[in-house]
């Protein structure tokens, strides 16, 4: 699990941030019924993109979120019933490691975004 959560250097984090921005919402919609803590995942998305979040925390979140948005990973997401289990495990580990950095503002942004869907 640690290998998926390693923060990258600045260039790697920038690439991951771009991938996450492009693919997050479409992946989140598909995963919503499979990941019971999607509200925390969305809050983590806002935390990862917040420039005020410490660099190491952003890197950890971007690594986990980049894994989440990849269509083909250890267990491909299209496998019904199993596809998001590995993603959920990676996300849960990242959230456990950085939970204190998700602010009420991140959670409020997540709540508003989820209400719109």
C-alpha distances in whole Angstrom, upper triangle without the diagonal:
4,5,6,7,9,13,15,19,21,22,18,18,21,21,18,20,22,20,19,23,24,22,21,24,24,21,21,24,23,20,22,23,20,18,20,19,20,22,19,17,21,21,18,19,22,21,19,22,24,26,26,22,21,20,17,16,17,15,12,13,14,11,10,13,14,11,13,16,16,18,17,13,11,14,17,18,21,21,23,21,18,17,15,13,10,11,12,8,7,10,11,8,9,13,13,12,15,17,20,20,21,25,27,28,25,25,29,28,25,28,31,29,28,32,33,31
4,5,5,6,10,12,16,19,20,16,16,20,19,17,19,22,20,19,23,24,23,22,25,26,22,23,26,25,22,24,26,23,20,22,21,21,23,20,18,21,21,18,19,22,20,18,21,23,24,24,20,19,17,14,14,15,13,10,12,14,10,10,14,14,12,15,18,17,20,19,15,14,17,20,21,24,24,26,24,21,20,18,17,13,13,14,11,9,12,12,9,9,13,13,11,14,17,19,19,20,24,27,28,25,25,29,28,26,29,31,29,29,33,34,32
4,6,6,9,11,14,17,18,14,15,18,17,15,18,20,18,18,22,23,21,21,24,25,22,22,26,25,22,25,27,23,21,24,22,23,24,22,19,22,23,19,20,23,21,18,21,23,24,25,21,20,18,14,15,16,12,10,13,13,9,10,13,13,11,14,17,15,18,17,13,13,16,18,20,23,23,26,25,21,20,18,17,13,14,15,13,10,13,14,12,11,15,16,14,16,19,22,21,22,26,29,29,26,27,30,29,27,30,32,30,30,34,34,32
4,6,9,10,14,16,17,13,13,16,15,12,15,17,15,15,18,20,18,17,20,21,18,19,22,21,19,21,23,20,18,21,19,19,21,18,16,19,19,16,16,19,18,15,18,21,22,23,19,19,16,14,14,14,11,8,10,10,6,6,10,9,7,10,13,12,15,14,11,11,14,16,16,20,21,23,22,19,17,15,14,11,10,12,11,7,10,12,10,9,13,14,13,14,17,20,19,20,23,26,26,23,24,27,26,24,27,29,26,26,30,30,29
4,6,9,13,15,16,13,12,15,15,12,14,17,16,14,18,20,18,17,20,22,19,19,23,22,20,22,24,21,18,20,18,18,20,17,15,17,17,13,14,17,15,13,16,18,19,20,16,15,13,10,10,11,8,5,7,8,5,6,9,10,9,11,14,14,18,17,14,14,17,19,19,23,23,25,24,21,19,17,16,13,12,13,11,8,9,11,8,7,10,12,10,11,14,17,16,17,20,23,24,20,21,25,24,22,25,27,25,25,29,30,28
4,6,10,13,14,11,10,14,14,12,14,17,16,16,19,21,20,19,23,24,21,22,26,25,23,25,27,25,22,24,22,22,23,20,18,20,20,16,17,19,17,14,17,18,19,19,16,14,12,9,10,11,7,6,9,9,7,9,12,12,11,14,16,16,20,19,16,17,20,21,22,25,26,28,27,24,22,20,20,16,15,17,15,11,13,15,12,10,13,14,12,13,16,18,17,18,22,25,25,22,24,27,26,24,28,30,28,28,32,32,31
4,7,9,11,8,7,11,12,10,12,15,15,14,17,19,19,18,22,24,21,22,25,26,24,25,28,26,23,25,22,22,23,19,17,19,18,15,15,17,15,11,14,15,15,16,13,11,9,6,8,8,4,5,8,8,6,9,11,11,12,15,16,17,20,20,18,19,22,23,23,27,28,30,29,26,24,22,22,19,17,18,17,13,14,16,14,11,14,15,12,12,16,17,15,17,20,24,23,20,22,25,24,23,26,28,26,27,31,31,30
4,7,8,5,5,9,10,9,11,14,14,14,17,19,19,19,23,24,22,23,27,27,25,27,30,28,25,28,25,24,25,22,20,21,21,17,17,18,17,13,15,17,16,18,15,13,10,9,11,10,6,8,11,9,8,11,13,11,13,16,17,17,20,20,18,20,23,23,24,27,29,31,31,28,25,23,24,20,19,21,20,16,17,19,17,14,17,19,16,16,19,21,18,20,23,26,25,22,25,28,26,25,29,30,28,29,32,32,31
4,6,5,6,9,10,10,12,14,15,16,18,20,21,21,25,26,25,26,29,30,28,30,33,31,29,31,28,27,28,25,23,23,23,19,19,20,18,15,16,17,15,17,16,14,10,10,12,11,8,11,13,11,11,15,16,14,16,19,20,19,23,23,22,23,26,27,27,30,32,34,34,31,29,27,27,24,22,24,23,20,20,23,20,18,20,22,19,18,22,23,20,22,24,28,26,24,27,29,27,27,31,31,29,31,34,34,33
4,6,5,6,9,10,10,12,14,15,16,18,20,20,23,25,24,25,29,29,28,30,33,32,29,31,29,27,27,25,22,23,22,19,18,18,17,13,14,15,13,15,14,13,9,10,13,11,9,12,14,11,12,16,16,15,17,20,20,20,24,24,23,25,28,28,28,31,33,35,35,33,30,28,29,26,23,25,25,21,21,24,22,19,21,23,20,19,22,23,20,21,23,26,25,23,26,28,25,26,29,30,28,30,33,32,32
4,5,5,6,9,10,11,13,14,15,17,19,19,23,24,23,25,28,28,28,30,33,31,29,32,29,28,28,26,23,23,23,20,19,20,19,15,15,17,15,18,17,16,12,14,16,13,11,14,15,12,13,16,16,14,17,19,18,18,22,22,22,24,27,26,27,29,32,34,35,32,29,27,29,26,23,26,26,22,22,25,23,20,23,25,23,21,25,26,22,23,26,29,27,24,27,29,27,27,30,31,28,30,33,32,32
4,5,5,6,9,10,11,12,14,16,17,17,21,22,21,22,25,26,25,27,30,28,26,29,27,25,26,24,21,21,22,18,17,18,18,14,14,17,16,19,17,16,12,12,14,12,9,12,13,9,9,13,13,11,13,16,15,15,19,19,18,20,23,23,23,26,28,31,31,28,25,24,25,22,20,22,22,18,19,22,20,17,20,22,20,19,22,24,21,22,25,28,26,23,26,28,26,25,29,29,27,28,32,31,30
4,5,5,6,9,10,10,12,14,15,15,19,20,19,20,24,24,23,25,28,27,24,27,24,22,23,21,18,18,18,15,13,15,14,10,11,13,12,15,13,13,9,10,11,8,6,9,10,7,8,11,11,10,13,15,14,15,19,20,19,21,23,23,23,26,28,30,30,28,25,23,24,21,19,21,21,17,17,20,18,15,18,20,18,16,19,21,18,18,21,24,22,20,22,25,22,22,25,26,24,25,29,28,28
4,5,5,6,9,10,11,12,14,15,18,20,19,20,23,24,24,26,29,28,26,28,26,23,24,22,19,19,19,16,14,15,15,11,10,13,12,15,14,15,11,13,14,10,9,13,12,9,11,14,13,11,14,16,15,16,19,21,20,23,25,24,24,27,29,31,32,29,26,24,26,24,21,23,23,20,19,22,22,18,20,23,21,19,22,23,20,20,22,25,23,20,23,25,22,22,26,26,23,25,28,27,27
4,5,5,6,9,10,11,12,14,17,18,17,19,22,23,22,24,28,26,25,28,25,23,24,23,19,19,20,17,15,17,17,13,13,16,15,19,17,18,14,15,16,13,11,14,13,9,10,13,12,9,12,14,13,13,16,17,17,20,22,21,21,24,27,29,30,27,24,22,24,22,19,22,22,19,19,22,22,19,21,24,22,21,23,25,22,22,24,27,25,22,24,26,23,23,26,27,24,25,29,27,27
4,5,5,6,9,10,11,11,15,16,15,16,19,20,19,21,24,23,21,24,22,20,21,19,16,16,17,14,12,14,14,10,11,14,15,18,16,16,13,14,14,10,9,11,10,6,7,10,8,6,9,11,10,10,14,15,15,18,20,19,19,22,24,26,26,24,21,19,21,18,16,18,19,15,15,18,18,15,17,20,19,18,20,22,19,19,22,24,23,19,22,24,21,20,24,24,21,23,26,25,24
4,5,5,6,9,10,10,13,15,15,15,19,20,19,21,24,23,21,24,21,19,19,18,15,14,15,12,10,11,12,8,7,11,12,15,13,15,12,14,13,9,9,11,10,6,9,11,9,8,11,12,11,13,16,18,18,21,22,21,20,23,26,27,28,26,22,20,22,20,17,19,20,17,16,19,19,16,17,20,19,17,19,21,18,17,19,22,20,17,19,21,18,17,21,21,19,20,24,23,22
4,5,5,6,9,10,13,14,14,16,18,19,20,21,25,24,23,25,23,20,21,20,17,16,17,15,12,14,15,12,10,14,14,18,17,18,16,17,17,13,13,15,13,10,12,14,11,9,13,13,11,12,15,17,18,21,23,21,20,23,25,27,28,26,23,21,24,22,19,21,22,19,18,22,22,19,20,24,23,21,23,24,21,20,22,24,22,19,21,23,19,19,23,22,19,21,24,23,22
4,6,5,6,8,11,12,11,13,16,17,17,19,22,21,20,23,21,19,20,19,16,15,17,15,12,14,16,12,12,16,17,20,19,20,18,18,17,14,13,15,13,9,10,12,9,7,10,10,8,9,11,14,14,18,19,17,16,19,22,24,25,23,19,18,20,19,16,18,20,17,16,20,20,18,19,23,22,21,22,25,22,21,23,25,23,20,22,23,20,19,22,22,19,20,24,22,21
4,5,5,5,9,10,10,11,14,15,14,16,20,19,17,20,18,15,16,16,12,11,13,11,8,11,12,10,9,13,15,18,16,18,16,17,15,12,12,13,10,7,9,10,6,6,9,9,6,9,12,14,15,18,19,17,16,18,21,23,23,22,18,16,19,17,14,16,18,15,13,17,18,15,16,20,19,18,19,21,19,17,20,22,20,16,18,20,17,15,19,19,16,17,20,19,18
4,6,6,8,10,11,12,14,16,16,17,21,21,19,22,20,16,17,17,14,12,14,13,9,10,13,10,9,12,14,17,17,19,17,19,17,14,14,16,13,10,13,13,10,9,13,12,9,12,14,17,18,22,22,20,18,21,24,25,25,24,21,19,22,21,17,19,21,18,16,20,21,18,19,22,22,20,21,23,20,18,20,21,19,16,18,19,15,15,18,17,14,16,19,18,17
4,6,8,9,10,12,13,15,16,17,21,21,20,23,21,18,19,19,16,14,17,16,12,14,16,14,13,16,18,21,20,22,21,22,20,17,17,18,16,13,15,15,11,10,13,12,9,11,13,16,17,21,21,19,17,19,22,23,25,24,20,19,22,21,17,20,22,20,18,22,23,20,21,25,25,23,24,26,23,21,23,24,22,19,21,22,18,17,20,19,16,17,20,18,17
4,6,6,6,9,10,11,12,14,17,17,17,20,19,15,17,17,14,13,16,15,11,14,16,14,14,17,20,23,21,23,22,22,20,17,17,18,15,12,14,13,10,9,11,9,6,8,9,13,14,18,18,15,13,15,18,20,21,20,16,15,18,17,14,16,19,17,16,19,21,19,19,23,23,22,23,25,23,21,23,24,22,19,20,21,18,16,19,19,15,16,19,18,16
4,6,5,6,9,10,10,12,15,15,14,16,15,12,13,14,10,9,12,11,8,11,13,12,12,15,18,20,19,21,20,20,18,15,16,16,13,11,13,12,8,8,10,8,6,9,11,14,15,18,18,16,14,16,19,19,20,19,16,14,17,16,13,14,17,15,13,16,18,16,16,20,21,19,19,22,20,18,20,21,19,16,16,18,15,13,16,16,12,13,16,15,13
4,5,5,6,9,10,10,14,15,14,16,15,11,12,14,11,9,12,13,10,12,15,14,14,17,20,22,21,23,23,23,21,18,19,19,16,14,16,15,11,12,14,11,9,12,13,17,18,21,20,18,15,16,19,19,20,20,17,15,18,18,15,16,19,18,15,18,21,19,18,22,23,21,21,24,22,19,20,21,19,16,16,17,14,12,14,14,10,10,13,12,10
4,5,5,7,9,10,13,14,14,17,17,13,15,17,13,12,16,16,13,16,18,17,17,20,23,26,24,27,26,26,24,21,21,21,18,16,18,16,13,13,14,11,9,11,11,15,16,19,18,15,12,13,17,17,18,18,15,14,17,18,15,16,19,18,17,20,22,21,20,24,25,24,24,27,25,22,24,24,23,19,19,20,17,15,17,17,13,13,16,14,11
4,5,5,6,8,11,11,11,14,14,11,14,15,11,11,15,14,12,15,18,16,17,20,23,25,23,25,24,24,22,19,20,19,16,15,15,13,10,11,11,8,6,9,8,12,13,16,15,12,9,11,14,14,15,15,12,10,14,14,11,12,16,15,13,16,19,18,18,21,22,22,22,25,23,21,23,24,23,19,19,20,18,15,17,18,14,13,17,16,13
4,5,5,6,9,10,9,11,11,8,10,11,9,8,12,12,10,13,16,15,16,19,22,24,22,24,24,23,21,19,19,18,15,15,16,13,10,12,12,9,8,12,12,15,16,18,16,15,11,13,16,15,15,15,13,10,14,14,11,11,15,15,12,15,18,16,16,19,21,20,19,22,21,18,20,20,20,16,16,17,15,12,14,15,11,10,13,13,11
4,6,5,8,10,10,12,13,10,12,14,12,11,15,15,14,16,19,19,19,22,25,27,25,28,27,27,24,22,23,22,19,18,19,17,14,15,16,12,11,14,13,17,18,20,18,16,12,13,16,15,15,16,14,12,15,17,14,14,18,18,16,18,21,20,19,22,24,23,22,25,24,21,23,23,22,19,18,18,16,13,14,15,11,10,12,12,8
4,6,7,8,10,13,14,11,14,16,13,13,17,17,16,19,21,20,21,24,27,29,27,29,29,28,26,24,24,23,20,19,19,17,14,15,15,11,10,13,11,14,15,17,15,13,9,10,12,11,12,13,10,9,13,15,12,13,17,17,15,18,21,20,20,23,25,24,24,27,26,23,25,25,25,21,20,22,20,17,18,18,15,13,16,15,12
4,6,5,6,9,10,8,12,13,11,12,15,15,14,17,19,19,20,23,26,28,25,27,27,26,23,22,22,20,17,17,18,14,12,14,13,9,10,12,11,14,14,16,13,12,9,10,12,11,10,11,9,7,10,12,9,9,13,14,12,14,17,17,17,19,22,21,21,24,23,21,23,23,23,20,19,20,19,15,17,18,15,13,16,16,13
4,6,6,7,9,6,9,11,10,10,14,15,14,17,19,19,20,23,26,27,25,27,27,27,24,22,23,21,18,19,20,16,14,16,16,12,13,16,15,18,18,19,17,16,12,14,15,13,12,14,12,10,12,14,12,11,15,16,13,14,18,18,17,19,22,21,20,23,23,20,22,21,21,18,16,18,17,13,14,15,13,10,13,14,11
4,6,7,10,9,12,14,13,14,17,18,18,20,22,22,24,26,30,31,28,30,31,30,27,26,26,24,21,22,22,19,17,19,18,14,16,18,17,19,19,20,17,16,13,13,14,11,10,12,12,10,12,15,13,12,15,17,15,16,19,20,19,21,24,24,22,25,25,22,24,24,24,21,19,21,20,16,16,18,16,13,15,16,13
4,6,9,9,12,14,12,14,17,17,17,20,22,22,24,26,29,30,28,29,29,28,25,24,25,22,20,20,20,17,16,18,16,12,14,16,15,17,16,16,14,14,10,12,12,10,8,9,9,7,8,11,10,8,12,14,13,13,17,18,17,19,22,22,21,24,25,22,24,24,25,22,20,22,21,18,18,20,18,15,18,19,16
4,6,6,9,10,9,11,14,14,15,17,18,19,21,23,26,27,24,26,26,25,22,21,22,19,16,18,18,14,13,16,14,11,13,16,16,17,16,17,15,15,12,14,14,13,11,11,11,7,8,10,9,6,10,11,10,10,13,14,13,15,18,18,17,21,21,18,21,21,22,19,17,19,19,15,16,18,16,14,17,18,16
4,6,8,9,10,12,14,14,16,18,19,20,22,24,27,27,25,26,27,26,22,22,23,21,18,20,20,16,16,19,18,14,17,19,19,21,20,20,18,19,16,18,18,16,13,14,14,11,11,13,12,9,11,14,11,10,14,15,13,15,18,18,16,20,20,18,20,20,21,18,16,18,18,14,15,18,16,13,16,18,16
4,5,6,7,9,10,11,13,15,15,17,19,20,24,24,21,23,24,23,19,19,21,18,15,17,18,14,14,17,16,13,16,19,20,21,20,21,19,20,17,20,20,19,16,16,16,12,12,14,12,9,11,12,9,9,12,13,10,12,15,15,13,16,17,14,16,16,17,15,12,15,15,12,12,16,15,12,15,17,16
4,5,5,6,9,10,10,13,14,15,17,18,22,22,20,22,23,22,19,18,20,17,14,16,17,14,12,15,15,12,13,17,18,20,19,20,19,19,16,18,19,18,16,16,15,12,13,14,12,9,12,13,10,10,14,13,11,14,17,16,14,17,17,14,16,16,16,13,11,14,13,9,10,13,11,9,12,14,13
4,5,5,6,9,10,11,12,14,16,17,20,21,18,21,22,22,18,18,20,18,15,17,18,15,14,17,18,14,16,19,21,23,22,24,22,22,19,22,23,22,20,20,19,16,17,18,15,13,15,16,12,12,15,14,12,14,17,15,13,15,15,12,13,12,13,10,8,10,10,6,7,10,9,8,11,13,12
4,5,5,6,9,10,10,12,14,15,19,18,16,18,19,19,15,15,17,15,12,14,16,13,12,16,16,14,16,19,21,23,21,22,22,22,20,22,23,23,21,20,19,15,16,17,14,11,13,13,9,9,12,11,8,11,13,11,9,12,12,9,11,11,12,9,7,11,11,8,9,13,12,11,14,16,16
4,5,5,6,9,10,10,13,14,18,18,16,18,18,18,14,13,15,13,10,11,13,10,8,12,13,10,12,15,17,19,18,19,19,19,16,19,21,20,19,18,17,13,14,14,11,9,12,11,7,9,11,10,8,11,13,12,11,14,13,10,13,14,14,10,10,13,12,9,11,14,12,11,15,16,15
4,5,5,7,9,10,11,13,16,17,15,18,19,19,15,14,16,15,11,12,15,12,10,13,14,12,12,16,18,21,20,22,21,21,18,21,22,22,21,21,19,15,17,17,14,13,15,14,11,12,15,13,11,15,16,14,13,15,14,10,12,13,12,8,8,10,8,5,8,10,8,8,12,13,12
4,5,5,6,9,10,11,14,14,12,15,17,17,13,12,15,14,11,13,15,13,11,15,16,14,15,19,21,24,23,24,24,24,21,24,26,25,24,24,22,18,19,19,16,15,17,15,12,13,15,12,10,13,14,12,10,12,10,7,8,9,9,5,5,8,7,5,8,10,10,10,13,15,15
4,5,5,6,9,10,13,13,11,13,14,14,10,9,12,10,7,9,12,10,8,12,14,12,13,17,19,21,20,22,22,22,20,23,25,25,24,22,21,17,18,17,14,13,14,13,9,11,12,9,7,11,11,9,8,11,9,7,9,11,11,7,8,11,10,9,12,14,13,13,17,18,17
4,5,5,6,9,12,13,11,14,14,15,12,9,12,11,8,8,11,10,7,10,13,11,11,15,17,20,19,21,22,21,19,22,24,24,24,23,20,17,19,18,14,14,16,14,11,13,15,12,11,14,15,12,12,14,12,10,12,13,12,8,10,12,10,8,12,13,11,12,16,16,16
4,5,5,6,10,11,10,13,14,15,12,10,13,13,10,11,14,13,11,14,16,15,15,18,21,24,23,25,25,25,23,25,28,28,27,26,24,21,22,22,18,17,19,17,14,16,17,14,13,16,16,13,13,14,11,8,9,11,9,6,8,10,7,7,11,12,10,12,15,16,16
4,5,5,8,9,6,10,11,12,9,7,11,11,8,10,13,12,11,14,16,15,16,19,22,25,23,25,26,26,24,27,29,29,28,27,25,21,22,21,18,18,19,16,13,15,16,12,11,14,13,10,10,11,7,6,8,10,9,6,9,11,10,10,13,15,14,15,18,19,20
4,6,8,9,7,9,9,10,7,5,8,8,6,6,10,10,9,11,14,13,14,17,20,22,21,23,24,24,22,26,27,28,28,26,23,20,22,20,17,17,18,15,12,15,15,11,11,14,13,10,12,13,10,9,11,14,13,10,12,15,13,12,16,17,15,17,20,21,21
4,6,9,8,11,10,12,11,7,10,12,9,8,12,13,11,12,16,15,15,18,21,23,23,25,26,25,24,27,29,30,30,28,25,22,24,23,19,20,21,18,16,18,19,15,15,18,17,14,15,16,12,11,13,15,13,10,13,15,12,12,16,16,15,17,20,20,20
4,5,6,9,10,12,10,8,11,13,11,11,15,16,14,16,19,19,19,21,25,27,26,28,29,29,27,30,32,33,32,31,28,25,27,25,22,22,23,20,18,20,20,16,16,18,17,14,14,14,11,10,10,13,10,9,12,14,11,13,16,16,16,18,21,21,22
4,5,8,8,12,11,8,11,14,13,13,16,17,16,17,21,21,21,23,27,29,28,30,31,31,30,33,35,36,35,34,31,28,29,28,24,25,26,23,20,22,22,18,18,21,19,15,17,16,12,13,13,16,13,12,16,17,15,17,20,20,19,22,24,24,25
4,6,9,11,10,9,13,15,14,14,18,19,18,20,23,23,23,26,29,31,30,32,33,33,32,35,37,37,37,35,33,29,30,29,26,25,26,23,21,22,22,18,17,20,18,14,15,14,10,11,11,14,12,11,15,16,15,17,20,20,20,23,25,25,27
4,6,8,7,6,10,11,10,12,15,15,15,17,20,20,21,23,27,28,27,29,30,30,29,32,34,35,34,32,30,26,27,25,22,22,23,20,17,19,18,14,14,16,14,10,12,11,7,9,10,13,12,11,14,16,15,16,19,20,20,22,24,25,26
4,6,5,6,9,10,11,12,14,16,16,18,20,21,22,24,28,29,27,29,30,31,30,34,35,36,35,33,31,28,28,26,23,23,23,20,18,19,18,14,15,16,13,10,13,12,8,11,12,16,15,14,17,19,19,19,22,24,23,25,28,28,29
4,5,5,6,9,10,10,12,14,15,16,18,20,21,22,26,27,25,27,29,29,29,32,34,35,34,32,30,27,27,25,22,23,22,19,18,19,18,14,15,17,14,12,15,14,11,13,15,19,18,16,19,22,20,21,24,25,24,26,29,29,30
4,5,5,6,9,10,11,13,14,15,17,18,20,21,25,25,23,24,27,28,27,31,32,34,33,30,28,25,25,22,20,21,20,16,16,17,15,12,13,14,11,10,13,13,11,13,16,20,20,17,20,23,22,21,25,26,25,27,30,30,30
4,5,5,6,8,10,11,12,14,16,17,18,20,24,25,22,24,25,26,25,29,30,31,30,28,26,23,23,21,18,18,18,15,13,14,13,9,10,12,9,6,10,10,8,10,13,16,16,14,16,19,18,18,21,23,22,23,26,27,27
4,6,5,6,8,10,10,12,14,15,16,18,22,23,21,23,25,25,24,27,29,30,29,27,25,22,23,20,18,18,18,15,13,15,14,10,11,14,12,9,12,13,10,11,13,17,16,13,16,18,17,17,20,21,20,21,25,25,25
4,5,5,6,9,10,10,12,14,15,16,20,21,19,21,23,23,23,26,28,30,29,26,24,21,22,19,17,18,17,14,13,15,14,10,12,15,12,11,14,15,13,14,17,20,19,17,19,22,20,19,23,24,23,24,27,28,27
4,6,5,6,9,10,11,13,15,16,19,20,17,19,21,22,21,25,26,27,26,24,22,19,19,16,14,15,14,10,10,12,10,7,9,11,9,8,11,13,12,13,16,19,19,16,18,21,20,19,22,24,22,23,27,27,26
4,5,5,6,8,10,10,12,14,18,19,17,18,20,20,19,23,24,25,24,22,20,17,18,15,13,13,13,10,8,11,10,6,8,11,9,8,10,13,11,11,14,17,17,13,15,18,17,15,19,20,19,19,23,23,23
4,5,5,6,8,10,10,12,16,17,16,18,19,19,18,22,24,25,25,23,20,17,18,16,13,14,15,11,10,13,13,10,11,14,13,12,14,16,14,14,17,19,18,15,17,20,18,16,20,21,19,20,24,24,23
4,6,5,6,9,10,11,15,15,13,15,17,17,17,21,22,24,24,21,18,16,17,14,11,13,13,9,9,13,11,9,12,14,13,13,15,18,16,16,19,22,22,18,20,23,21,19,23,24,22,22,26,26,25
4,5,5,6,9,10,13,14,12,13,15,15,15,19,20,21,20,18,15,13,13,11,8,10,10,6,6,9,9,6,9,12,11,11,13,16,15,15,18,21,21,17,18,21,19,17,20,22,20,20,24,24,23
4,5,5,6,9,12,14,12,14,15,15,14,17,19,20,20,18,15,12,14,12,9,10,12,9,7,11,12,9,11,14,14,13,14,17,16,14,18,20,19,15,16,19,17,15,18,20,17,17,21,21,19
4,5,5,6,10,11,10,13,15,14,13,17,19,21,21,18,15,13,15,13,10,12,14,10,10,14,14,12,14,17,16,16,18,21,19,18,21,23,22,18,20,22,20,18,21,22,19,20,24,23,22
4,6,5,9,9,7,10,11,11,11,14,16,18,18,15,12,11,12,9,7,10,11,8,9,12,12,11,14,16,16,17,18,21,20,19,23,25,24,21,21,24,22,20,23,24,21,21,25,25,23
4,6,8,10,9,11,11,10,9,13,14,16,16,14,10,8,10,9,5,8,10,8,8,11,12,11,13,16,16,17,17,21,20,18,21,23,23,19,19,22,20,17,20,21,18,18,21,21,19
4,6,9,9,12,12,11,9,12,15,16,17,15,12,10,13,12,9,11,14,12,11,15,16,15,16,19,20,19,20,23,22,20,23,24,23,20,20,22,20,17,20,21,18,17,21,20,18
4,6,6,10,11,9,8,11,14,16,17,15,11,11,13,12,9,13,15,12,13,17,17,16,18,21,21,21,23,26,24,23,26,28,27,23,24,26,23,21,24,25,21,21,25,24,21
4,7,10,9,6,6,8,11,13,15,13,9,10,13,12,10,14,16,15,15,18,20,19,21,24,24,24,25,29,27,26,29,30,29,25,26,28,25,23,25,26,22,22,25,24,21
4,7,7,5,7,9,10,14,15,13,9,11,13,11,11,14,15,14,16,19,20,19,22,24,24,25,27,30,29,28,31,32,32,28,28,31,28,26,28,29,26,25,28,28,25
4,5,5,8,11,11,14,15,12,9,10,11,8,9,12,13,11,14,16,17,17,19,21,22,23,24,28,27,26,29,31,31,27,27,30,28,25,28,29,26,25,29,29,26
4,6,9,12,11,14,14,11,9,10,10,7,9,12,12,11,14,16,16,17,20,21,21,23,25,28,28,27,31,33,33,29,29,32,30,27,30,32,29,27,31,31,28
4,6,9,8,10,11,7,5,7,8,6,8,11,11,12,14,16,17,18,20,22,23,24,25,29,29,28,31,33,33,29,28,31,30,26,29,30,27,26,29,29,26
4,6,6,9,11,8,5,8,10,9,10,13,14,14,16,18,19,20,22,24,25,26,27,30,30,28,31,33,32,29,28,31,29,26,28,29,26,25,28,28,24
4,5,8,9,7,4,6,9,9,8,11,13,14,14,17,18,19,20,23,24,25,25,29,28,26,29,30,30,26,26,28,26,23,25,26,23,21,24,24,21
4,6,9,8,6,8,11,12,12,14,17,17,18,20,22,23,24,26,28,28,28,32,31,29,32,33,33,29,28,30,28,25,27,28,24,23,25,25,21
4,6,6,5,8,10,11,12,14,16,17,18,20,22,23,24,26,28,29,29,33,32,31,34,34,34,31,30,32,30,27,28,30,27,25,27,27,24
4,6,6,9,10,13,14,14,17,18,19,20,22,24,24,26,28,29,29,33,33,30,33,34,34,30,29,31,30,26,27,28,26,23,26,26,22
4,6,8,8,11,12,12,14,17,17,18,20,22,22,24,26,27,27,31,31,29,32,32,33,29,27,30,29,25,26,28,25,23,25,26,22
4,6,5,8,10,10,12,14,15,16,18,20,21,22,24,26,25,29,29,28,31,32,32,29,27,30,29,25,26,29,26,23,26,27,24
4,6,7,8,9,11,13,14,15,17,18,20,21,23,24,24,28,28,26,29,30,30,27,26,28,27,23,25,27,24,22,25,25,22
4,6,5,6,9,10,10,12,14,15,16,18,20,21,21,25,24,23,26,27,27,23,22,25,24,20,22,24,21,19,22,23,20
4,5,5,6,9,10,10,12,14,15,16,19,20,20,24,24,23,26,27,28,24,23,26,25,22,23,26,23,21,24,26,23
4,5,5,6,9,10,11,12,14,15,17,19,19,23,23,22,26,27,28,24,24,27,26,22,24,27,24,23,26,27,24
4,5,5,6,8,10,11,12,14,16,17,17,21,21,19,23,24,25,21,20,23,22,19,21,23,21,19,23,24,21
4,6,5,6,9,10,10,12,14,15,15,19,19,18,21,22,23,20,19,22,21,18,19,22,20,18,22,23,21
4,5,5,6,9,10,11,12,14,15,19,19,18,22,24,25,21,20,24,23,20,22,25,23,21,25,26,24
4,6,5,6,9,10,11,13,14,17,17,17,21,23,23,20,20,23,22,19,22,25,22,21,25,26,24
4,5,5,6,9,10,11,11,15,15,14,17,19,20,16,16,19,19,16,18,21,19,18,21,23,21
4,5,5,6,9,10,10,14,14,14,17,19,20,17,16,20,20,17,19,22,20,19,22,24,23
4,5,5,6,9,10,13,14,14,18,20,22,19,18,22,22,19,22,25,23,22,26,27,26
4,5,5,6,8,11,11,12,15,18,19,16,16,20,19,17,20,23,21,21,24,26,25
4,5,5,5,9,9,9,13,15,16,13,13,17,17,15,17,20,19,18,22,23,23
4,6,6,9,10,11,14,17,19,16,15,19,20,18,20,23,22,22,25,27,26
4,6,8,9,11,14,17,19,16,17,21,21,19,22,24,24,23,27,28,28
4,6,6,7,11,14,15,13,14,17,18,16,19,22,21,21,24,26,26
4,5,6,9,11,13,11,11,15,16,14,16,19,19,19,22,24,24
4,6,7,10,13,11,12,15,16,16,18,20,21,21,24,26,26
4,6,10,11,9,11,14,15,14,17,19,19,20,23,24,25
4,7,8,6,7,10,11,11,13,15,16,16,19,21,21
4,5,5,6,9,10,11,12,14,15,17,19,20,22
4,5,5,6,9,10,10,12,14,15,16,19,20
4,5,5,6,9,10,11,12,14,15,17,19
4,5,5,6,9,10,11,12,14,16,17
4,5,5,6,9,10,10,12,14,16
4,5,5,6,9,10,11,13,15
4,5,5,6,9,10,11,13
4,5,5,6,9,10,11
4,6,5,6,9,10
4,5,5,6,9
4,5,5,7
4,5,5
4,6
4
